[in-house]
Structure formats: C-alpha cells, structure tokens
Amino acid sequence: MSDVVDRFIAGDADAVREIYRLHGRAVFSVARSMTGDAELAADVVQQTFLKAWKAAATFDGRRELAPWLY
C-alpha cells in the first residue's frame, strides 16, 4: 500500500488533495460521460471526493483506489 493511500485511510486532508490531484480528472471524465453536462459533472466530482474522504477509513488498502472512487 502506498504512503498516500495509508494517509488517505487515516483521514489526512493533504492525502485527500493528493488523491484528487491523481484521480480528479478521471473521475470528472466518468461523471461527464454519465451526466452529459460539465457543470453537473464538476458537482459530482466534488461530492465523490467529499464522500470518499468521509468513508476513507472503510477503504481496503489492499485493493486499487481508482475503481473505488469511480
């Protein structure tokens, strides 16, 4: 498990920002393809990362993070 994922699971705000930097564009692409609207997709991304941060302690660090976010 990577250091950033360990810190993410622990609820570290800096780790959440790093996870966003690494995966935010891909999450936006998924949201945009699902909604067809860039503004709505941006809202979906915001909600996705907020919920991910709140649920970080439930993430199984032996798994890949990206599919969990998507």
C-alpha positions as CSV (number, residue, x, y, z in Angstrom):
1,M,0.0,0.0,0.0
2,S,1.4,3.4,-0.9
3,D,2.0,6.1,1.7
4,V,-0.6,8.4,0.2
5,V,-3.3,5.7,0.5
6,D,-2.3,5.0,4.1
7,R,-2.6,8.7,4.9
8,F,-5.9,8.8,3.0
9,I,-7.3,6.0,5.0
10,A,-6.2,7.8,8.2
11,G,-8.2,10.9,7.0
12,D,-5.2,13.1,6.2
13,A,-6.5,16.2,4.3
14,D,-3.3,16.5,2.4
15,A,-3.6,12.9,1.2
16,V,-7.1,13.6,0.0
17,R,-5.8,16.6,-2.0
18,E,-3.1,14.3,-3.5
19,I,-5.7,11.6,-4.3
20,Y,-7.7,14.4,-6.0
21,R,-4.7,15.5,-8.0
22,L,-4.0,12.0,-9.1
23,H,-7.6,10.9,-9.9
24,G,-9.8,14.0,-10.2
25,R,-9.6,14.3,-14.0
26,A,-10.5,10.6,-14.5
27,V,-13.4,10.9,-12.0
28,F,-14.6,14.0,-13.9
29,S,-14.4,12.1,-17.2
30,V,-16.6,9.3,-15.8
31,A,-19.1,11.8,-14.3
32,R,-19.2,13.8,-17.6
33,S,-19.9,10.7,-19.6
34,M,-22.7,9.7,-17.2
35,T,-24.3,13.2,-16.9
36,G,-23.5,14.7,-20.3
37,D,-23.0,18.1,-18.5
38,A,-19.7,19.6,-17.4
39,E,-21.2,21.7,-14.6
40,L,-23.1,18.7,-13.2
41,A,-20.0,16.5,-13.6
42,A,-18.0,19.0,-11.5
43,D,-20.6,18.8,-8.7
44,V,-20.4,15.0,-8.9
45,V,-16.6,15.1,-8.6
46,Q,-16.9,17.4,-5.5
47,Q,-19.4,15.1,-3.9
48,T,-17.4,12.0,-4.8
49,F,-14.3,13.2,-3.1
50,L,-16.2,14.5,-0.1
51,K,-17.9,11.1,0.4
52,A,-14.6,9.3,-0.3
53,W,-12.9,11.4,2.5
54,K,-15.7,10.6,4.9
55,A,-15.6,6.9,4.0
56,A,-11.8,6.6,3.8
57,A,-11.5,4.5,6.9
58,T,-13.7,1.9,5.2
59,F,-11.4,1.5,2.2
60,D,-9.5,-1.8,2.0
61,G,-5.9,-0.6,1.3
62,R,-5.1,-4.0,-0.4
63,R,-7.3,-3.0,-3.3
64,E,-6.9,-0.4,-6.0
65,L,-8.2,3.0,-5.1
66,A,-9.3,4.2,-8.5
67,P,-12.2,1.7,-9.0
68,W,-13.4,2.5,-5.5
69,L,-13.6,6.2,-6.4
70,Y,-15.2,5.7,-9.8
